[in-house]
Amino acid sequence: MHIIQSGDTLYSIAFDYGVSPASLQTANGIDDPQLLQIGQELIIPQEQDEPDTLAGPLLPTPTPAPLEVQGVGFYETPVGSLWCLGEIVNTNDISLTNIQVRVVLFNATGEAVVETDGFVAVELLAPGERSPFGILFTNPPAEWASSQISVVRGEGAGELASLFTTIAVAETNGQMTDGLFRTTGTIQNTGPALAAESAQVIITTYDTQGLVTGYRQGQVTLDGPLVPGASTPFEMVFTVHGGPPADFRIIALGRTAQ
């Protein structure tokens, strides 16, 4: 059981316990995830019979754009599932989208025993930027001994890039509070002309070795379109693995009405 606290979302609770948001919603008969109440009790499903299969409807591209995988760490959850967390760095000179990662687990003899796919957190990854990813194995094999992480999809964004405006992040602060990592800051539309109809913040935490220990993505509440030069604060609270992070990084995306 989990008792909902301030800052909890269906996604964050699923992430913390290592279960899928869909199974959490089904197990508790939740019609609208936006209507969770503080103090509400949720049943955490076991998902032991859920297979680890390829996630996502897209097939791998024949030749994905070259991307760099960094900061990979594995973390067991309270219900016996396994998170693989890491980040992808865009080493190209163009923005990319539909970036899909595959994680394969091998046993001690080098035989692949399970694999699954997942997408990175950001919809559009600019040149030189990085995005976290999380791959959940709901029923990981006990005998796994090694892993392989590869990029199986990554496409040039093309006209999709024109739907986004530049968002800068400033005045950031992150600290542990009651076992949760609380991050605050301000985003500003630094684009030259277009207002942002919506804005998303992605926060990644790291340990002393640079391994990704957690991440959270979420929409920033806007009172109206964020016009060029305008700014607004944000706050995000989430669980990280391995204790207080040694460092954290924040990126933001602003989507226009075009």
Sequence and secondary structure as in RCSB ss.txt:
>XXXX:A:sequence
MHIIQSGDTLYSIAFDYGVSPASLQTANGIDDPQLLQIGQELIIPQEQDEPDTLAGPLLPTPTPAPLEVQGVGFY
ETPVGSLWCLGEIVNTNDISLTNIQVRVVLFNATGEAVVETDGFVAVELLAPGERSPFGILFTNPPAEWASSQIS
VVRGEGAGELASLFTTIAVAETNGQMTDGLFRTTGTIQNTGPALAAESAQVIITTYDTQGLVTGYRQGQVTLDGP
LVPGASTPFEMVFTVHGGPPADFRIIALGRTAQ
>XXXX:A:secstr
 EE  TT  HHHHHHHHT  HHHHHHHTT S GGG  TT EE     TT      SS    SS   EEEEEEEEE
E TTS EEEEEEEEE SSS EEEEEEEEEEE TTS EEEEEEEEBS S B TT EEEEEEEESS  TT  EEEEE
EEEEEE GGGGGGEE EEEEEEEEEEETTEEEEEEEEEE  SS  BSEEEEEEEEE TTS EEEEEEEE   SS 
B TT EEEEEEEE  SSSS SEEEEEEEEE   
